[in-house]
């Protein structure tokens, strides 16, 4: 969380994390601004959907370009708002 608080850029993580369990410590410690799961590591479409349903308060950017752009816009807008 200290890195996220001191960073001047949004913190994304997840491309090499496996399943929900891999993301949990980052989310519980509020260490990230956006989740970026790799569909293969996150348990496929079902695992990624489950991750989103469990932690829907965070933007999620998958490998799908349109989703990534939308999630990044949300995070950047949050930072610009203060």
Phi and psi in degrees as GROMACS dihedral restraints (atoms count N, CA, C in turn):
[ dihedral_restraints ]
;  ai    aj    ak    al  type     phi  dphi    fc
    3     4     5     6     1   -62.5    20    10
    4     5     6     7     1   -38.2    20    10
    6     7     8     9     1   -65.2    20    10
    7     8     9    10     1   -44.5    20    10
    9    10    11    12     1   -62.3    20    10
   10    11    12    13     1   -41.9    20    10
   12    13    14    15     1   -65.1    20    10
   13    14    15    16     1   -36.3    20    10
   15    16    17    18     1   -90.6    20    10
   16    17    18    19     1   -12.3    20    10
   18    19    20    21     1   -75.6    20    10
   19    20    21    22     1   143.8    20    10
   21    22    23    24     1   -98.3    20    10
   22    23    24    25     1     3.4    20    10
   24    25    26    27     1  -126.7    20    10
   25    26    27    28     1   155.9    20    10
   27    28    29    30     1   -64.5    20    10
   28    29    30    31     1   144.5    20    10
   30    31    32    33     1  -102.8    20    10
   31    32    33    34     1   121.5    20    10
   33    34    35    36     1  -117.1    20    10
   34    35    36    37     1   146.9    20    10
   36    37    38    39     1  -153.5    20    10
   37    38    39    40     1   159.6    20    10
   39    40    41    42     1   136.6    20    10
   40    41    42    43     1   -14.1    20    10
   42    43    44    45     1   -62.0    20    10
   43    44    45    46     1   -24.8    20    10
   45    46    47    48     1  -115.7    20    10
   46    47    48    49     1    10.4    20    10
   48    49    50    51     1   -85.3    20    10
   49    50    51    52     1   145.8    20    10
   51    52    53    54     1  -107.1    20    10
   52    53    54    55     1   129.2    20    10
   54    55    56    57     1    52.9    20    10
   55    56    57    58     1  -176.1    20    10
   57    58    59    60     1   -62.7    20    10
   58    59    60    61     1   -36.8    20    10
   60    61    62    63     1   -58.5    20    10
   61    62    63    64     1   -33.8    20    10
   63    64    65    66     1   -69.4    20    10
   64    65    66    67     1   -30.7    20    10
   66    67    68    69     1   -84.7    20    10
   67    68    69    70     1   -27.8    20    10
   69    70    71    72     1   -50.9    20    10
   70    71    72    73     1   -48.8    20    10
   72    73    74    75     1   -60.7    20    10
   73    74    75    76     1   -37.3    20    10
   75    76    77    78     1   -67.8    20    10
   76    77    78    79     1   -39.1    20    10
   78    79    80    81     1   -73.5    20    10
   79    80    81    82     1   -46.9    20    10
   81    82    83    84     1   -61.9    20    10
   82    83    84    85     1   -32.5    20    10
   84    85    86    87     1   -91.6    20    10
   85    86    87    88     1     7.2    20    10
   87    88    89    90     1    50.0    20    10
   88    89    90    91     1    46.3    20    10
   90    91    92    93     1   -95.6    20    10
   91    92    93    94     1    -4.0    20    10
   93    94    95    96     1  -133.6    20    10
   94    95    96    97     1   156.2    20    10
   96    97    98    99     1   -99.5    20    10
   97    98    99   100     1   -24.8    20    10
   99   100   101   102     1  -150.7    20    10
  100   101   102   103     1   139.0    20    10
  102   103   104   105     1   -91.1    20    10
  103   104   105   106     1   139.9    20    10
  105   106   107   108     1  -133.5    20    10
  106   107   108   109     1    69.9    20    10
  108   109   110   111     1   -74.7    20    10
  109   110   111   112     1   146.7    20    10
  111   112   113   114     1   -88.6    20    10
  112   113   114   115     1   129.0    20    10
  114   115   116   117     1   -56.5    20    10
  115   116   117   118     1   -35.6    20    10
  117   118   119   120     1   -69.4    20    10
  118   119   120   121     1   -49.1    20    10
  120   121   122   123     1   -70.9    20    10
  121   122   123   124     1   -30.4    20    10
  123   124   125   126     1   -82.7    20    10
  124   125   126   127     1     1.7    20    10
  126   127   128   129     1    97.9    20    10
  127   128   129   130     1    26.2    20    10
  129   130   131   132     1    76.8    20    10
  130   131   132   133     1  -164.6    20    10
  132   133   134   135     1   -65.2    20    10
  133   134   135   136     1   -40.2    20    10
  135   136   137   138     1   -64.4    20    10
  136   137   138   139     1   -44.8    20    10
  138   139   140   141     1   -64.8    20    10
  139   140   141   142     1   -39.4    20    10
  141   142   143   144     1   -68.3    20    10
  142   143   144   145     1   -39.6    20    10
  144   145   146   147     1   -64.2    20    10
  145   146   147   148     1   -41.5    20    10
  147   148   149   150     1   -63.3    20    10
  148   149   150   151     1   -40.9    20    10
  150   151   152   153     1   -60.4    20    10
  151   152   153   154     1   -45.9    20    10
  153   154   155   156     1   -63.6    20    10
  154   155   156   157     1   -42.7    20    10
  156   157   158   159     1   -65.5    20    10
  157   158   159   160     1   -33.9    20    10
  159   160   161   162     1   -75.2    20    10
  160   161   162   163     1   -33.2    20    10
  162   163   164   165     1  -130.0    20    10
  163   164   165   166     1    49.0    20    10
  165   166   167   168     1   -70.5    20    10
  166   167   168   169     1    -7.3    20    10
  168   169   170   171     1   -74.8    20    10
  169   170   171   172     1   -15.2    20    10
  171   172   173   174     1  -101.1    20    10
  172   173   174   175     1   139.1    20    10
  174   175   176   177     1   -62.0    20    10
  175   176   177   178     1   149.7    20    10
  177   178   179   180     1  -128.9    20    10
  178   179   180   181     1   131.5    20    10
  180   181   182   183     1  -121.8    20    10
  181   182   183   184     1   109.1    20    10
  183   184   185   186     1   -90.5    20    10
  184   185   186   187     1  -170.1    20    10
  186   187   188   189     1   -70.8    20    10
  187   188   189   190     1   -10.0    20    10
  189   190   191   192     1   -74.1    20    10
  190   191   192   193     1   120.1    20    10
  192   193   194   195     1   -55.3    20    10
  193   194   195   196     1   -46.7    20    10
  195   196   197   198     1   -62.2    20    10
  196   197   198   199     1   -42.4    20    10
  198   199   200   201     1   -65.5    20    10
  199   200   201   202     1   -41.1    20    10
  201   202   203   204     1   -62.1    20    10
  202   203   204   205     1   -44.9    20    10
  204   205   206   207     1   -61.7    20    10
  205   206   207   208     1   -43.5    20    10
  207   208   209   210     1   -63.4    20    10
  208   209   210   211     1   -46.2    20    10
  210   211   212   213     1   -63.7    20    10
  211   212   213   214     1   -42.1    20    10
  213   214   215   216     1   -65.7    20    10
  214   215   216   217     1   -37.2    20    10
  216   217   218   219     1   -61.9    20    10
  217   218   219   220     1   -40.7    20    10
  219   220   221   222     1   -62.0    20    10
  220   221   222   223     1   -44.5    20    10
  222   223   224   225     1   -67.2    20    10
  223   224   225   226     1   -44.1    20    10
  225   226   227   228     1   -64.1    20    10
  226   227   228   229     1   -41.2    20    10
  228   229   230   231     1   -62.1    20    10
  229   230   231   232     1   -38.2    20    10
  231   232   233   234     1   -62.5    20    10
  232   233   234   235     1   -43.0    20    10
  234   235   236   237     1   -68.1    20    10
  235   236   237   238     1   -37.8    20    10
  237   238   239   240     1   -67.8    20    10
  238   239   240   241     1   -32.6    20    10
  240   241   242   243     1   -71.4    20    10
  241   242   243   244     1   -18.7    20    10
